Amino acid sequence: MDIDQVKTFLQVAAHGSFLEAANRVHVTQSTVSARIQNLEQALGARLFIRNRAGAVLTPAGRRFLRHAKTLVLTYEQARHDVGLASRFRASLTIGARIALWDQFLPRWAARMRRLAPDVSLNTEIGFEEDLMRRVIAGTMDLALMYGPRQGAGLRVDYLFDETLILVTPAPPPAGHLGPAGNHEPDLDRVQALALNQGEEQEQNPDPDQKPGLNRPGVQEPEKDLDHAPVPGVDDDYVYVDWGPTFYAEHHRVYPDFERPARTANIGWLGLQLILADGGTCFVPERVAEVYLRGGCLRRVAGSPTLRMPAYVVYPQETDNEVLATALEVLRELVGEERDLTAVQGGAGAAR
């Protein structure tokens, strides 16, 4: 068995066609057939059934599919590690939900580069199932997610509670036209604010100068009592699938909730949908903050705040010094944000 055989198997499985797989791996169809035949001989099992509709996985093929993905990932990781430039002493692969890459993990990566400039960082976005599989297979060193599952040989550590708020597009100021010449949100302003915020964080490493993870510091817009939005969900609501923990919390608050007209599997997509066509969706407050300050979004008056814990998953037994440093930096950032949030909360109470 060689890695080209495994890669070819994955292409046939993905496209259900030997011809399409040949186009994808840039070889002839006869080469694809030969690779699959050799792979089947090495495994002692038939992997595909070929018919007029194409190629369909056999039960043995379906069982091998998961292992094939792991084999390719392990090979690519090994090739990367072996091929590291001499200026790097090690590499570290970290994956997370896309929302956790918004502001929080880029700050972690920046601090890691300052503390360990001789470590190559491989950063990825993924969902819980794939992230867990990668950590278990050893092709990812640590992963951050909202709904981890316990696994043999894994540590699952709580990091912080994500605060999710219900947001909706804010009406533009009277007479203000967006970039397209109509009343659209001015996303250029939001991007500028995000860049400025990133520069401020880089220039002010003092934790007292950084916004908190669950920062309540966005000033609420004045409520228009005559046109106050309904504090819940309606036909324009976008349900973002944040995982089973969010589903349970959402069901507790909205027990009569029915499937909405629109759903999204990540918060970024939910935001794009409501910014383009109106509506509401739940997103982390720290993600929405720049949109709130930019005037593109506002919180739905009277809507609930939902909590969703974030975790880090990594191998239980490891002597990886780089991984230990990465975890230490993560916990430092979380502690700084928790302290800052407490200070801000105390200051708000005093006022």
LINCORLIN-V293139 format. One record per helix or strand of 2 or more residues. SS is the DSSP state (a for helix, b for strand). FROM is the first residue (numbers start at 0). LEN is the number of residues. If there is no record, write none. Layout:
ss=SS from=FROM len=LEN
ss=SS from=FROM len=LEN
//
This chain:
ss=a from=2 len=13
ss=a from=17 len=8
ss=a from=28 len=15
ss=b from=47 len=4
ss=b from=53 len=4
ss=a from=58 len=24
ss=b from=89 len=7
ss=a from=97 len=4
ss=a from=103 len=12
ss=b from=118 len=7
ss=a from=127 len=10
ss=b from=141 len=4
ss=b from=153 len=16
ss=a from=186 len=17
ss=a from=206 len=3
ss=a from=224 len=3
ss=b from=236 len=4
ss=a from=243 len=10
ss=b from=261 len=3
ss=a from=266 len=11
ss=b from=279 len=5
ss=a from=284 len=9
ss=b from=296 len=3
ss=b from=305 len=10
ss=a from=320 len=30
//
